Amino acid sequence: MKLRSLLGMPGLRLEVVTGEDELDRPIRWVVTTDLIDPGRYLRGGELVLTGLVWRTDPADSEAFVAALAGAGVSGLAAWDLTLGAVPDDLTAACRRHRLPLFKVPEDVAFATVTEEVVRHLSGARAADLTALLDRHRRLVEGTGLGAVLDLVGHCHVLAPTGRVVAGPPPADPAALAAAFLGAPRLPHHVPDQDMSVFAVSPADTPRVADWFVALEGDAAGWPPERHTMAGELAAIVALERARLRADDRASQDIVTAAFSGDDLPDPDGLAPPVVAVAASAQGPLRPGELRTVLSEVVPGPRPVVGLLDGEAVALVPSGGRDVAAAVQDALGLLAPGLAGTRVAVGVSGAAAPAGLRGAIEEARHARRLAATRPSPVCVVRHEELATHVLLLASVPDDVRRMFRVRLLDPLHSYDEAHGADLVRTLETFLRNSGSWTRCAEELHLHVNSVRYRVQRIQDLTGRDLSRMEDRVDFFLALLV
């Protein structure tokens, strides 16, 4: 209940002395005190009742009200039986600290005020419980999250890309999503929209693989009852999300069948042409979480996503869309939550249902190529496979690593020991097609210095840079 509700209780007949513009503050509990500094016994949100026994001179009012304001109480109700009035110094102190002040009629006992407020608070909690049970009932009956959120009001469920899962669209979904992904801790208040965001899943779930709930107001000032309601709402959303994941098994069966070349168990949702998308992750994302992320970033309402040897693979009806661009844009939105994670994605060309196995292979080759690049998030299209790098993408990681180490480690070690810059010289020499002059100009060296460095490279590696075969080997080693 709010302070304003006190004025509607005819048995109390409270009058506002000051603070008319602060009457929407919530009341968490009611406390009676005669201590001049009761702050250590208050938790915030209380309606404080006092008979001013603590007041010996006007200066005491400032100390008392400052203690209440510092504790975050919602309002003060007072009466001085000796004076037969509310002292002006108390009113002035409440006005300075923006603390609403009520006058209690002389014939109304503080016990009456306490009893009436507690009765209303208990009734509100009972109503919250009833609404909670009703939300559960509606969800079980299959009416979905929309009906649940209608009961809560001013509430939104969103994916980490800013996609609205349920509820009306907020003013700026992308800003809420960015705040959710980047917040040091949750719940987190977003001041520009006066919304607090909560994770749906347990704390060990990466936020990029979760949904979140946005509720109106700053959670730091909520009473315990509202925090409980937010937690229950998150649990309900998690239940609905788990229900929707029942489709994961069917999607996995379709991906497995497509890769095996078997007939699809349910091909109706894959209107040709179809694009395959393969993704891998290095970092904290587990395979199931990677599949969730891929489900979110590929376009379309119900993508078919499964796992193949630790990779997540999606089959997406292209519908004339640029699937690679859509995935790149969506991963860009998730960037605040991908710290410490490298994501490599490959996208195939469009294929008919009979060609899905080839499309998946093409996407996986493109994904391997993306994994060789230094960018933390890299999307490679199938068009890039029509070059020499296709050969590298198809070679196992350990083979590529051994190839690079054998050729380049002697140069890296020499550079670290002598500051010789041999690796950079090799890159420049190959980029200039073995031209001593152009290489020297680019490195700002004399040609003889370049010749000396190249000779040192050959001595350390046992290779001859005048031979095309050795140049190609060095070029590929630098590429991987």
C-alpha positions in Angstrom: 0.0 0.0 0.0 1.0 3.6 -0.5 1.0 6.6 1.9 -1.9 8.0 -0.1 -4.0 5.1 1.1 -3.9 6.4 4.6 -6.1 9.3 3.7 -8.8 6.9 2.5 -9.1 5.2 5.9 -12.1 6.9 7.6 -11.3 5.4 11.0 -7.9 7.1 11.1 -8.7 10.6 9.9 -5.0 11.4 9.3 -4.2 14.8 7.8 -1.2 15.7 5.6 0.9 18.4 7.2 3.6 18.4 4.5 4.8 16.2 1.7 1.7 16.1 -0.5 3.9 15.4 -3.6 5.5 12.3 -1.9 2.3 10.3 -1.1 3.0 7.6 -3.7 5.7 6.1 -1.5 5.0 2.5 -0.5 4.5 1.4 3.1 6.4 -1.8 4.0 5.6 -1.8 7.7 4.5 0.4 10.6 6.7 1.3 13.6 6.1 3.3 16.8 9.2 4.9 18.5 10.1 7.5 21.1 13.9 7.3 20.4 15.5 10.4 19.0 17.7 8.3 16.7 15.8 5.1 15.8 17.7 4.7 12.5 19.5 1.5 13.5 16.1 -0.3 14.1 14.7 0.7 10.7 15.1 -1.0 7.3 13.3 1.5 5.0 9.8 1.8 3.8 8.2 2.2 7.3 5.5 4.5 8.4 6.8 5.8 11.7 4.5 6.8 14.6 5.7 9.0 17.4 4.3 10.9 20.4 7.4 13.3 20.4 8.5 12.1 23.8 12.1 12.5 22.5 11.6 16.2 21.8 13.1 18.6 24.5 13.8 21.6 22.2 13.4 22.5 18.5 16.8 21.3 17.6 15.8 17.7 18.4 13.3 17.7 15.5 16.2 18.1 13.0 18.1 15.2 14.5 15.1 12.9 14.6 13.9 13.6 11.1 17.4 13.3 9.6 17.7 9.8 11.2 14.4 8.8 9.6 15.3 10.1 6.2 18.7 8.4 6.4 17.0 5.1 7.1 14.7 5.5 4.1 11.4 5.5 5.9 8.3 6.4 3.8 6.5 8.7 6.2 6.0 10.1 9.7 2.7 10.4 11.7 2.9 12.4 14.9 1.0 14.2 17.7 2.2 16.0 20.8 -0.3 15.5 23.5 1.3 18.1 25.7 1.3 20.8 23.0 -2.0 19.7 21.5 -0.4 20.2 18.0 2.4 19.2 15.7 5.4 21.5 16.4 6.4 23.9 13.6 10.1 22.9 13.9 9.1 19.3 13.2 7.1 20.4 10.1 10.1 22.4 8.9 12.5 19.5 9.4 10.2 17.2 7.4 9.9 19.7 4.7 13.7 20.1 4.5 14.2 16.3 4.2 11.2 15.8 2.0 9.6 13.4 4.5 5.8 13.3 4.4 4.3 14.2 7.7 0.8 13.3 8.9 -1.1 14.7 12.0 -2.8 12.0 14.1 -6.1 13.1 15.7 -5.9 13.4 19.5 -8.6 10.7 19.9 -7.0 8.1 17.7 -4.6 5.8 19.4 -1.3 4.8 17.7 -2.4 1.2 18.3 -5.4 1.9 16.1 -3.3 3.2 13.3 -0.9 0.3 13.6 -3.7 -2.3 13.5 -5.4 -0.7 10.5 -2.2 -0.4 8.5 -1.1 -4.0 9.3 -4.5 -5.2 8.3 -4.2 -3.6 4.9 -0.6 -4.8 4.4 -1.7 -8.4 5.2 -4.6 -8.1 2.8 -2.3 -6.9 0.0 0.1 -9.8 0.7 -2.9 -12.2 0.5 -3.9 -10.6 -2.8 -0.3 -11.0 -4.1 -0.5 -14.7 -3.2 -3.8 -15.1 -4.9 -2.5 -13.4 -8.0 0.6 -15.6 -7.9 -1.5 -18.8 -7.8 -3.6 -17.4 -10.6 -0.5 -16.8 -12.7 0.6 -20.4 -12.2 -2.9 -21.7 -13.0 -3.1 -19.7 -16.2 0.4 -20.9 -17.3 -0.5 -24.5 -16.6 -3.7 -24.1 -18.6 -1.5 -23.1 -21.5 -2.6 -19.4 -21.9 1.1 -18.5 -22.0 3.2 -15.6 -20.7 1.0 -12.9 -22.1 -1.8 -13.6 -19.6 0.8 -13.8 -16.8 2.3 -10.4 -17.6 -1.2 -8.8 -17.9 -1.6 -9.6 -14.2 1.7 -8.1 -13.2 1.6 -4.9 -15.3 4.5 -2.8 -16.6 6.5 -6.0 -17.3 8.5 -7.3 -20.3 10.3 -10.5 -21.1 13.1 -10.1 -23.6 15.9 -12.1 -25.2 19.5 -10.8 -24.8 19.4 -9.5 -28.4 16.5 -7.2 -27.4 13.8 -9.4 -29.0 10.6 -9.0 -27.1 9.5 -12.5 -26.0 6.3 -11.5 -24.1 4.6 -8.3 -23.0 4.4 -5.0 -24.8 7.5 -3.6 -26.4 9.5 -1.3 -24.0 10.6 2.1 -25.1 14.1 0.9 -26.0 14.5 -2.9 -26.0 18.1 -2.8 -27.3 19.2 -0.5 -24.4 17.6 -2.8 -21.9 19.3 -5.8 -23.4 22.7 -4.1 -23.4 22.2 -3.1 -19.8 21.3 -6.7 -18.9 24.4 -8.1 -20.7 26.8 -5.6 -19.3 25.5 -5.1 -15.7 28.1 -6.0 -13.0 25.4 -7.6 -11.0 21.7 -8.3 -11.2 19.0 -7.1 -10.6 20.2 -3.9 -12.3 18.3 -0.6 -12.6 18.3 1.2 -16.0 17.6 4.8 -15.0 16.7 6.1 -18.5 13.7 3.8 -18.6 13.2 3.4 -14.9 13.2 -0.4 -15.3 15.0 -3.1 -13.3 16.2 -6.2 -15.2 16.4 -9.7 -13.7 17.9 -12.9 -15.1 15.4 -15.8 -15.7 17.8 -18.8 -15.3 20.2 -19.7 -12.5 23.3 -17.6 -11.9 25.7 -19.9 -13.6 23.8 -19.5 -17.0 25.7 -17.1 -19.3 23.5 -14.1 -20.0 23.8 -14.4 -23.7 22.1 -17.8 -23.4 19.3 -16.5 -21.1 16.1 -14.5 -21.2 15.5 -11.6 -18.8 12.6 -9.8 -17.1 12.2 -6.0 -17.0 10.0 -4.6 -14.3 9.1 -1.0 -13.6 11.0 0.9 -10.9 14.4 0.6 -9.1 14.7 -2.8 -7.4 17.0 -1.3 -4.8 14.0 0.5 -3.2 11.5 -2.4 -3.4 10.1 -4.0 -0.3 10.8 -7.7 0.2 7.3 -8.6 -1.1 8.0 -7.1 -4.5 11.4 -8.9 -4.7 9.6 -12.1 -4.0 7.1 -11.4 -6.7 9.9 -10.7 -9.2 11.6 -14.0 -8.3 8.4 -15.9 -8.7 7.8 -14.2 -12.1 11.3 -15.2 -13.2 10.6 -18.8 -12.2 7.3 -18.8 -14.2 9.1 -17.4 -17.3 11.8 -20.1 -16.8 9.1 -22.7 -16.7 7.6 -21.4 -20.0 11.0 -21.4 -21.6 11.6 -25.0 -20.6 8.2 -25.9 -22.1 9.2 -24.3 -25.4 12.5 -26.2 -25.4 10.5 -29.4 -25.9 11.0 -28.7 -29.6 14.8 -29.1 -29.2 14.6 -32.8 -29.5 12.7 -32.6 -32.8 15.1 -30.0 -34.1 18.1 -32.2 -33.2 16.5 -35.1 -35.1 16.1 -33.0 -38.2 19.7 -31.8 -38.1 21.0 -35.3 -37.6 18.9 -36.7 -40.4 19.9 -33.9 -42.8 23.6 -34.5 -42.1 23.2 -38.2 -42.5 21.4 -37.8 -45.8 18.3 -39.5 -44.4 14.7 -38.4 -45.0 13.7 -35.5 -42.7 11.3 -36.5 -39.9 9.4 -33.2 -40.2 10.3 -31.3 -43.3 7.3 -29.0 -43.3 9.0 -26.2 -41.4 11.9 -26.0 -43.8 10.5 -24.2 -46.9 13.3 -24.3 -49.6 15.7 -22.8 -50.2 17.5 -23.5 -46.9 20.7 -22.0 -45.6 22.9 -23.9 -43.1 24.7 -22.1 -40.3 27.4 -23.7 -38.2 28.9 -22.2 -35.0 31.6 -23.0 -32.5 32.7 -21.3 -29.3 35.9 -21.1 -27.3 35.3 -20.0 -23.8 32.7 -20.4 -21.1 29.8 -21.3 -23.4 28.8 -25.0 -23.2 27.4 -26.8 -26.3 23.8 -26.5 -25.1 24.2 -22.8 -24.4 25.9 -22.3 -27.8 22.8 -23.9 -29.4 20.6 -21.5 -27.5 22.7 -18.5 -28.7 22.6 -19.7 -32.3 18.8 -20.1 -32.1 18.6 -16.5 -31.1 20.8 -15.0 -33.7 19.6 -16.8 -36.8 16.6 -15.1 -38.5 13.2 -16.6 -38.4 10.6 -17.4 -35.7 11.3 -21.1 -35.1 14.8 -22.1 -36.4 15.8 -25.7 -36.5 19.0 -26.0 -34.4 21.0 -29.0 -33.3 24.4 -30.2 -32.3 27.0 -32.1 -34.4 30.2 -33.0 -32.6 30.1 -30.0 -30.3 29.2 -27.6 -33.1 25.8 -25.9 -33.2 24.1 -26.2 -36.6 21.0 -24.3 -37.7 18.8 -24.9 -40.8 17.1 -21.6 -41.8 14.7 -21.0 -44.7 16.4 -18.1 -46.5 13.3 -16.4 -47.7 15.5 -14.1 -49.7 17.2 -12.8 -46.6 20.9 -12.2 -46.1 21.3 -14.8 -43.3 25.0 -14.1 -42.8 24.4 -10.4 -42.3 21.5 -11.1 -39.9 23.7 -13.4 -37.8 26.6 -10.8 -37.8 24.2 -8.0 -36.6 22.7 -10.2 -33.9 26.1 -11.3 -32.6 27.1 -7.6 -32.5 24.2 -7.0 -30.1 25.4 -9.8 -27.9 29.0 -8.5 -27.8 28.7 -7.0 -24.2 28.0 -10.5 -22.9 30.6 -12.4 -25.0 33.7 -11.2 -23.1 36.2 -14.0 -22.9 34.4 -16.0 -25.7 35.5 -16.5 -29.3 32.6 -17.3 -31.6 33.2 -18.6 -35.1 30.3 -18.9 -37.6 30.1 -20.3 -41.1 27.1 -19.8 -43.4 26.4 -21.9 -46.5 24.8 -21.1 -49.7 21.0 -21.7 -50.3 20.2 -25.4 -50.9 17.2 -27.6 -51.7 16.1 -30.2 -49.1 18.0 -32.9 -51.0 21.2 -30.8 -50.7 21.1 -30.1 -47.0 24.0 -32.5 -46.2 26.2 -30.5 -48.6 25.0 -27.2 -47.2 25.9 -28.4 -43.7 29.4 -29.5 -44.8 29.9 -26.1 -46.5 28.8 -24.2 -43.4 31.2 -26.3 -41.2 34.1 -25.6 -43.6 33.3 -21.9 -43.4 33.1 -22.2 -39.7 36.6 -23.7 -39.6 37.9 -20.8 -41.7 36.3 -18.3 -39.3 38.0 -20.1 -36.4 41.4 -19.3 -37.9 40.9 -15.6 -37.8 41.8 -13.4 -34.8 38.5 -11.6 -34.4 36.6 -12.6 -31.3 33.4 -12.9 -33.3 33.8 -13.9 -36.9 31.2 -14.9 -39.6 32.4 -16.4 -42.9 30.2 -16.7 -45.9 30.4 -19.7 -48.3 31.7 -17.4 -51.1 35.0 -17.2 -49.2 35.6 -20.9 -49.6 36.5 -20.6 -53.3 40.1 -19.8 -52.4 43.2 -21.5 -51.0 41.9 -21.0 -47.5 39.3 -23.8 -48.1 42.2 -26.2 -47.9 43.3 -24.8 -44.5 39.8 -24.9 -43.1 39.5 -28.6 -43.9 42.8 -29.5 -42.1 42.5 -30.6 -38.5 43.5 -28.0 -35.9 46.4 -30.0 -34.5 47.9 -30.5 -38.0 47.7 -26.8 -38.8 49.2 -26.0 -35.4 52.1 -28.3 -35.9 52.7 -27.0 -39.4 52.9 -23.4 -38.1 55.1 -24.3 -35.2 57.7 -26.1 -37.3 58.1 -23.2 -39.7 57.7 -20.1 -37.6 58.7 -20.9 -34.0 62.4 -20.6 -34.8 61.7 -17.1 -36.1 59.6 -16.1 -33.2 62.2 -17.3 -30.7 65.0 -15.4 -32.5 62.9 -12.2 -32.6 62.2 -12.5 -28.9 65.9 -13.0 -28.1 67.4 -10.4 -30.5 64.6 -8.0 -31.5 65.3 -8.9 -35.1 61.8 -8.5 -36.6 62.3 -11.6 -38.8 58.6 -12.5 -38.9 57.5 -9.1 -40.0 60.3 -9.1 -42.6 59.0 -12.5 -43.9 55.4 -11.2 -44.2 56.5 -8.1 -46.0 58.8 -10.0 -48.4 56.0 -12.4 -49.4 53.5 -9.6 -49.7 55.8 -7.9 -52.2 56.2 -11.1 -54.2 59.9 -11.4 -53.2 60.9 -7.9 -54.4 64.0 -6.8 -52.4 63.5 -3.2 -53.3 59.8 -2.9 -52.5 60.3 -4.9 -49.3 63.2 -2.6 -48.2 61.1 0.6 -49.0 58.1 -0.7 -46.9 60.4 -1.6 -44.0 62.4 1.6 -44.3 65.6 -0.5 -44.5 68.6 -0.8 -46.9 68.3 -3.6 -49.4 71.4 -5.2 -47.9 69.6 -5.3 -44.5 66.7 -7.1 -46.1 69.0 -9.6 -47.7 70.7 -10.2 -44.4 67.4 -10.8 -42.6 66.1 -13.2 -45.4 69.3 -15.1 -45.2 68.9 -15.4 -41.4 65.3 -16.7 -42.0 66.6 -19.4 -44.4 69.4 -20.4 -42.0 67.0 -20.8 -39.1 64.3 -22.7 -41.0 66.4 -24.7 -43.5 64.1 -23.3 -46.3 65.0 -21.4 -49.5 62.8 -18.3 -50.2 63.8 -18.4 -53.9 61.8 -21.6 -54.2 58.1 -21.3 -54.9 57.3 -24.3 -52.7 59.0 -22.8 -49.7 57.3 -19.4 -50.2 53.9 -21.1 -50.4 54.7 -23.0 -47.1 55.7 -19.8 -45.3 52.6 -18.0 -46.7 50.3 -20.7 -45.4 52.0 -20.9 -42.1 51.6 -17.1 -41.6 47.9 -17.5 -42.6 47.1 -20.1 -40.0 
